[in-house]
């Protein structure tokens, strides 16, 4: 048995208490999960403490909390692994509105999931005397994404979501990859176009928090990278994200380094420059005034030939 | 009052499959106390049975039927079983067409594996998360047609509206706001899941509290075969969290404290892949006779000989569960396991169309349907075979959906004329719970119930233990009234709903016990030390338990449908 002080970030709108922190001291044996700790507090000390839970075996996805500041499943996390100096802190996951204590409003999460059309467009008529054939390789392409339990751990620390509430977020994108790469789906072309629209696959900033927090093999960042590869290879280039990536590729491939004069222009697209001038100009002027404007002359790196060789090989792959 | 054509309570496999079938022509509402993808169907791991004959070319629905009948200890209704096994290949391929991510064999077909009690390898699987794969693809299909549906997520079923054995609605409560709503519909489908949460050692989710069963029973509907609870042989020691039977399907050994593969003694042919009732009894016998590991109350599941690669490919999730919950990696060490309350064979009696019945003559409760684990068709009889539960949920979910569609096409909605009357029981209980201010603790009452049910109504039962347990449950029902409710608020008050769940669990525990005490034989999940044999002369029949207005449990019995296979001794 050991004594632990659990600090809980609570929220109570019914009694106008708003947000507040509360410490609970509990005695726990070895082998308890964080969810067990919460139950111990709720059932033995404060019945008003509120959170979601159901399967307690890491498959239903109900009990995502911020544990010591990082989103995790309460039922999957051993208390011993997260208690430091007899202390443990539990709060609601981030990037959400709180309803009560650790219960957050997930309606936007479910709504965004629907935006990627997460259902199979079958490419054959239905005949239940046989299944669609899918190679083992084809299965493995979608296996990781299919392990997602929609717990929302991944949205908690997502940097893009923090600045743009309309971003569909990592879970929806992982789900999108599961269908883009499903050999049975016939809507590949349409999916690559739709997923390239604003608020979707190009709005991720690669911070990696989603994959870091994901309790399954779904690892959204890896899925996002896979989608980007698919859409670029499929020739869906008429968007800032793809253009930005291609510009990077072109610049490094030819000079071995980034040509920062061209990248913003190529990302917007030469043809769109006129329409987007109002957006680019102030940033450019600001950079100038802070002495951060790129050099007017772009230099190649010393052994640019080596770099070009690498790119030549890459292009052959 | 809110009007819909059809109200479906529960958003697991059965509920969502039914909704998909019925929403084409009707305004359908799905009510779930959690979110659809949180439903406990998702926790099923090892597979779903269908005689696709992908792995064993000579497999057929006939073999599947015989295995299921034999597995049920001959209490399964053979007309229903025949429908299920014949529909199986079609509904499973249909799920695949819906996008379900199945593991594949070398020819690109749905992969299959061996499972307990099945004479052929016919478990179609998605690694060891088959329920999750099926549940998510159904949810995806539901999203696809979401314009035709209303989903009430985080709404709790409080009561049904049934008058003169005709159901025309349900009373639900918004967990978020506490607001109570009356839903008026032509028909209601119960798809509320099992009742395994009353046990201390259980694989069931917190949600599996039998709410649907008690709502039905409070409206005069009997409950069938409630004494048959399946104890799964491989629950993680101490908690009962499920380790899939797929572990044994892939070749895992069960080993006792003396290092012996003890199933040799009990089922020399099928060994670890005997049906669950037999493996759990064997395990419990080993433990009771002092041959647990170090003489304790667990044995070992040894997977080491399978090797890292096979474990990672076929059993990634259960390996992770072992690591996360008891710190044991099955690649390197055996897993300590014990029998765990797992599946509810009993439930709301219904026919093969999902139509709920109310007596031994199969008189219908008009407008009330049931499917999935909460229903008792009965395809599992006294013992369910692994992989037949997901199958039952999709087959009978689909069939119930078709029945709902048909029924709603031919029926006008009966208005709920007296809303106050419909709300009477709900309002009374709400008031009682909110005013509860006694000296007892809900937590203590719940713990005593769970311990009592696991210790005295577990794998092996005897009259002393069961009698003691029944007295305990009756006492706890009284003590429940003297509890206090700690959270008096209206918003997202889980304390309040946990109290209702406890009340429901106490009520169905009583029915399990009354049926179990009366059934003087050993059959499937009901094993008695004073009547060790199955007794087909006196007990080849289904139990129907009804609760009278004064709270008395009355038992009646219904014959078993026997069409192709006469009862015989089970040997594995």
Boltz contact constraints between the chains, C-beta under 6 A:
constraints:
  - contact:
      token1: [A, 14]
      token2: [B, 489]
      max_distance: 6.0
  - contact:
      token1: [A, 14]
      token2: [B, 491]
      max_distance: 6.0
  - contact:
      token1: [A, 43]
      token2: [B, 443]
      max_distance: 6.0
  - contact:
      token1: [A, 47]
      token2: [B, 486]
      max_distance: 6.0
  - contact:
      token1: [A, 47]
      token2: [B, 487]
      max_distance: 6.0
  - contact:
      token1: [A, 47]
      token2: [B, 495]
      max_distance: 6.0
  - contact:
      token1: [A, 48]
      token2: [B, 487]
      max_distance: 6.0
  - contact:
      token1: [A, 50]
      token2: [B, 492]
      max_distance: 6.0
  - contact:
      token1: [A, 50]
      token2: [B, 494]
      max_distance: 6.0
  - contact:
      token1: [A, 53]
      token2: [B, 206]
      max_distance: 6.0
  - contact:
      token1: [A, 54]
      token2: [B, 34]
      max_distance: 6.0
  - contact:
      token1: [A, 54]
      token2: [B, 38]
      max_distance: 6.0
  - contact:
      token1: [A, 54]
      token2: [B, 205]
      max_distance: 6.0
  - contact:
      token1: [A, 54]
      token2: [B, 206]
      max_distance: 6.0
  - contact:
      token1: [A, 54]
      token2: [B, 207]
      max_distance: 6.0
  - contact:
      token1: [A, 55]
      token2: [B, 43]
      max_distance: 6.0
  - contact:
      token1: [A, 55]
      token2: [B, 205]
      max_distance: 6.0
  - contact:
      token1: [A, 57]
      token2: [B, 241]
      max_distance: 6.0
  - contact:
      token1: [A, 59]
      token2: [B, 42]
      max_distance: 6.0
  - contact:
      token1: [A, 59]
      token2: [B, 43]
      max_distance: 6.0
  - contact:
      token1: [A, 59]
      token2: [B, 132]
      max_distance: 6.0
  - contact:
      token1: [A, 60]
      token2: [B, 38]
      max_distance: 6.0
  - contact:
      token1: [A, 60]
      token2: [B, 42]
      max_distance: 6.0
  - contact:
      token1: [A, 62]
      token2: [B, 38]
      max_distance: 6.0
  - contact:
      token1: [A, 76]
      token2: [B, 324]
      max_distance: 6.0
  - contact:
      token1: [A, 99]
      token2: [B, 492]
      max_distance: 6.0
  - contact:
      token1: [A, 100]
      token2: [B, 491]
      max_distance: 6.0
  - contact:
      token1: [A, 100]
      token2: [B, 492]
      max_distance: 6.0
  - contact:
      token1: [A, 103]
      token2: [B, 492]
      max_distance: 6.0
  - contact:
      token1: [A, 114]
      token2: [B, 143]
      max_distance: 6.0
  - contact:
      token1: [A, 118]
      token2: [B, 140]
      max_distance: 6.0
  - contact:
      token1: [A, 119]
      token2: [B, 140]
      max_distance: 6.0
  - contact:
      token1: [A, 119]
      token2: [B, 141]
      max_distance: 6.0
  - contact:
      token1: [A, 119]
      token2: [B, 144]
      max_distance: 6.0
  - contact:
      token1: [A, 120]
      token2: [B, 99]
      max_distance: 6.0
  - contact:
      token1: [A, 122]
      token2: [B, 97]
      max_distance: 6.0
  - contact:
      token1: [A, 126]
      token2: [B, 97]
      max_distance: 6.0
  - contact:
      token1: [A, 128]
      token2: [B, 90]
      max_distance: 6.0
  - contact:
      token1: [A, 128]
      token2: [B, 93]
      max_distance: 6.0
  - contact:
      token1: [A, 128]
      token2: [B, 94]
      max_distance: 6.0
  - contact:
      token1: [A, 131]
      token2: [B, 93]
      max_distance: 6.0
  - contact:
      token1: [A, 131]
      token2: [B, 96]
      max_distance: 6.0
  - contact:
      token1: [A, 131]
      token2: [B, 109]
      max_distance: 6.0
  - contact:
      token1: [A, 131]
      token2: [B, 110]
      max_distance: 6.0
  - contact:
      token1: [A, 133]
      token2: [B, 108]
      max_distance: 6.0
  - contact:
      token1: [A, 134]
      token2: [B, 104]
      max_distance: 6.0
  - contact:
      token1: [A, 134]
      token2: [B, 108]
      max_distance: 6.0
  - contact:
      token1: [A, 135]
      token2: [B, 108]
      max_distance: 6.0
  - contact:
      token1: [A, 136]
      token2: [B, 104]
      max_distance: 6.0
  - contact:
      token1: [A, 139]
      token2: [B, 104]
      max_distance: 6.0
  - contact:
      token1: [A, 142]
      token2: [B, 101]
      max_distance: 6.0
  - contact:
      token1: [A, 146]
      token2: [B, 101]
      max_distance: 6.0
  - contact:
      token1: [A, 150]
      token2: [B, 37]
      max_distance: 6.0
